[in-house]
């Protein structure tokens, strides 16, 4: 069973000071060790690169490219999928759900993936199972 890797989790994985870093790292390493397929999209990787470059620097982008990307299967967003995501974004009329999220939901649906490595509550709102589970209060 595949696990979709979202920007929120990948960022926390690479940035040790981020909330959720330890929980995400544990889930990520568990998935890799178990041989679980890790899926993402080129839009997530683009968003990750921009965030890391702006907030952390190019060394973090190198870490992403050399250490994480080789462990992921990247689903490339086509023009048709992009259009579907834009339509879904506009129909949904939810300002806080990004175009990258909408493409992620469509990729997960098309690939039959139910689990997301994410810290973004929008995945759960869309009916996906999110790991790691939120920390107990």
Secondary structure, 3 states (H helix, E strand, C coil): CCEEECHHHHHHHHCCCCCCHHHHHHHHHHHHHHCCCEEEEHHHHHHHHHHHHHHCCHHHHHHHHHHHHHHCEEECCCHHHHHHHHHHHHHHCCCCCCHHHHHHHHHHHHHCCCEEECCCHHHHHCCCEEECCCCCC
